[in-house]
């Protein structure tokens, strides 16, 4: 049974959460692809090198943004 006082997630929170998960997930997969490529000594496109370098910091910024949005929404609900 759902709690009547459970905080509702907004569309912005859902979008930020899925973007964060997607960006970090793709970056981690690119890291694994680089490791497997190094294991088999194959050349990979430079995208696999640049993707984690840009994706992980962007994912961290999305996580910080999500935390701030959730804190603002909780503070607004308590008023």
FIDRENDREN-767146 format. One record per residue: x, y, z of N, C-alpha, C in turn; residue in one letter; residue number from 1. Coordinates in pm, whole numbers, plus 50000, padded with zeros to 5 digits. Each point is the difference from the previous one (the first is absolute). Layout:
# residues N
<rec <X,Y,Z>,<X,Y,Z>,<X,Y,Z>,'A',NUM>
...
END
This chain:
# residues 79
<rec <50084,49883,50000>,<49916,50117,50000>,<50089,50124,50000>,'X',1>
<rec <49966,50096,49921>,<50081,50121,49988>,<49980,50090,50121>,'X',2>
<rec <50106,50062,50040>,<49994,50093,50112>,<49943,50132,49951>,'X',3>
<rec <49910,50061,50076>,<49943,50127,49954>,<50099,50115,50003>,'X',4>
<rec <50104,49993,50082>,<50097,50109,50012>,<50127,49974,49919>,'X',5>
<rec <49997,49899,49914>,<50118,49970,49920>,<50024,50113,49900>,'X',6>
<rec <50124,50047,49990>,<50028,50108,49905>,<49983,49953,49855>,'X',7>
<rec <49938,50084,49920>,<49979,49969,49859>,<50122,50045,49920>,'X',8>
<rec <50043,49914,49909>,<50113,50036,49915>,<49949,50082,49882>,'X',9>
<rec <50069,50107,49973>,<49960,50084,49888>,<50063,49947,49871>,'X',10>
<rec <49953,50053,49890>,<50054,49961,49870>,<50148,50038,49990>,'X',11>
<rec <50037,50116,50055>,<50139,50044,49998>,<50090,49901,50073>,'X',12>
<rec <49956,49950,50115>,<50079,49903,50074>,<50017,49872,49920>,'X',13>
<rec <49892,49955,49936>,<50010,49878,49920>,<50095,50019,49882>,'X',14>
<rec <49991,50113,49933>,<50088,50025,49885>,<50145,50006,50045>,'X',15>
<rec <50027,50070,50109>,<50138,50009,50050>,<50054,49863,50041>,'X',16>
<rec <49916,49921,50066>,<50044,49868,50046>,<50032,49909,49882>,'X',17>
<rec <49913,49998,49899>,<50025,49914,49885>,<50118,50050,49917>,'X',18>
<rec <50015,50132,49986>,<50115,50053,49927>,<50130,49963,50072>,'X',19>
<rec <50000,50015,50134>,<50119,49968,50077>,<50035,49852,49984>,'X',20>
<rec <49900,49913,50013>,<50025,49857,49988>,<50049,49965,49859>,'X',21>
<rec <49942,50061,49900>,<50041,49971,49862>,<50141,50046,49970>,'X',22>
<rec <50033,50122,50040>,<50133,50055,49971>,<50107,49922,50075>,'X',23>
<rec <49977,49971,50127>,<50099,49925,50077>,<50009,49856,49949>,'X',24>
<rec <49886,49941,49966>,<50001,49863,49948>,<50076,49987,49869>,'X',25>
<rec <49978,50093,49909>,<50071,49996,49872>,<50149,50025,50020>,'X',26>
<rec <50034,50087,50094>,<50142,50026,50028>,<50069,49875,50056>,'X',27>
<rec <49931,49931,50089>,<50057,49877,50057>,<50014,49893,49892>,'X',28>
<rec <49900,49989,49912>,<50012,49904,49890>,<50116,50035,49907>,'X',29>
<rec <50024,50129,49979>,<50113,50041,49916>,<50133,49964,50068>,'X',30>
<rec <50006,50012,50131>,<50121,49961,50073>,<50025,49850,49983>,'X',31>
<rec <49892,49920,50015>,<50016,49856,49980>,<50041,49967,49856>,'X',32>
<rec <49947,50073,49903>,<50038,49978,49861>,<50148,50031,49979>,'X',33>
<rec <50048,50106,50066>,<50143,50033,49988>,<50086,49891,50064>,'X',34>
<rec <49956,49947,50115>,<50077,49895,50066>,<50003,49872,49916>,'X',35>
<rec <49885,49965,49943>,<49995,49881,49915>,<50081,50022,49873>,'X',36>
<rec <49994,50121,49944>,<50080,50032,49883>,<50149,49992,50029>,'X',37>
<rec <50040,50044,50118>,<50141,49992,50036>,<50042,49855,50023>,'X',38>
<rec <49908,49920,50051>,<50031,49859,50024>,<50026,49927,49868>,'X',39>
<rec <49920,50030,49899>,<50016,49934,49870>,<50085,50081,49902>,'X',40>
<rec <50056,50111,50049>,<50090,50085,49922>,<49936,50046,49869>,'X',41>
<rec <49882,50056,50011>,<49931,50054,49882>,<49993,50151,50012>,'X',42>
<rec <49994,50066,49888>,<49985,50146,49997>,<49853,50036,50012>,'X',43>
<rec <49970,50088,50091>,<49864,50049,50017>,<49993,50146,49958>,'X',44>
<rec <49885,50045,49957>,<49987,50141,49967>,<50026,50088,50123>,'X',45>
<rec <50041,50121,49975>,<50032,50090,50111>,<49877,50036,50081>,'X',46>
<rec <49882,49971,49948>,<49877,50025,50075>,<49999,49923,50131>,'X',47>
<rec <50052,49879,49998>,<50002,49919,50121>,<50092,50058,50106>,'X',48>
<rec <50098,50078,49958>,<50090,50064,50097>,<49937,50128,50053>,'X',49>
<rec <49935,50075,49912>,<49944,50128,50039>,<49867,49989,50074>,'X',50>
<rec <49925,49896,49973>,<49868,49988,50059>,<50004,49993,50153>,'X',51>
<rec <50080,49915,50062>,<50004,50000,50147>,<50059,50129,50058>,'X',52>
<rec <50093,50061,49927>,<50062,50123,50049>,<49899,50114,50008>,'X',53>
<rec <49901,50000,49912>,<49897,50103,50003>,<49875,49951,50071>,'X',54>
<rec <49967,49872,49987>,<49875,49947,50052>,<49996,49989,50151>,'X',55>
<rec <50108,49957,50061>,<49998,49984,50146>,<49988,50133,50074>,'X',56>
<rec <50073,50105,49962>,<49977,50129,50067>,<49859,50056,49973>,'X',57>
<rec <49949,49981,49878>,<49865,50045,49969>,<49897,49923,50083>,'X',58>
<rec <50023,49870,50017>,<49912,49919,50086>,<50005,50047,50145>,'X',59>
<rec <50118,50039,50047>,<50011,50051,50137>,<49925,50133,50014>,'X',60>
<rec <50008,50086,49898>,<49924,50125,50004>,<49850,49974,50000>,'X',61>
<rec <49957,49901,49923>,<49859,49965,50000>,<49957,49947,50137>,'X',62>
<rec <50086,49925,50066>,<49968,49948,50133>,<49988,50113,50102>,'X',63>
<rec <50092,50095,49994>,<49994,50115,50090>,<49873,50080,49974>,'X',64>
<rec <49966,50020,49874>,<49878,50073,49964>,<49877,49927,50052>,'X',65>
<rec <49998,49868,49988>,<49887,49922,50049>,<49986,50013,50151>,'X',66>
<rec <50110,49997,50071>,<49995,50014,50146>,<49947,50137,50039>,'X',67>
<rec <50043,50104,49929>,<49952,50136,50029>,<49851,50012,49973>,'X',68>
<rec <49954,49945,49888>,<49858,50007,49966>,<49917,49925,50104>,'X',69>
<rec <50046,49883,50042>,<49926,49925,50101>,<49998,50073,50133>,'X',70>
<rec <50109,50063,50038>,<50004,50074,50127>,<49905,50119,49996>,'X',71>
<rec <49995,50070,49886>,<49907,50113,49986>,<49855,49953,50007>,'X',72>
<rec <49971,49888,49936>,<49862,49950,50003>,<49959,49955,50139>,'X',73>
<rec <50090,49936,50073>,<49968,49958,50138>,<49981,50121,50090>,'X',74>
<rec <50083,50102,49982>,<49986,50121,50082>,<49868,50070,49969>,'X',75>
<rec <49961,49998,49872>,<49874,50062,49961>,<49881,49923,50057>,'X',76>
<rec <50009,49867,50007>,<49892,49918,50055>,<49983,50020,50151>,'X',77>
<rec <50109,50029,50069>,<49992,50016,50146>,<49937,50131,50040>,'X',78>
<rec <49997,50097,49907>,<49937,50129,50033>,<49851,49992,49990>,'X',79>
END
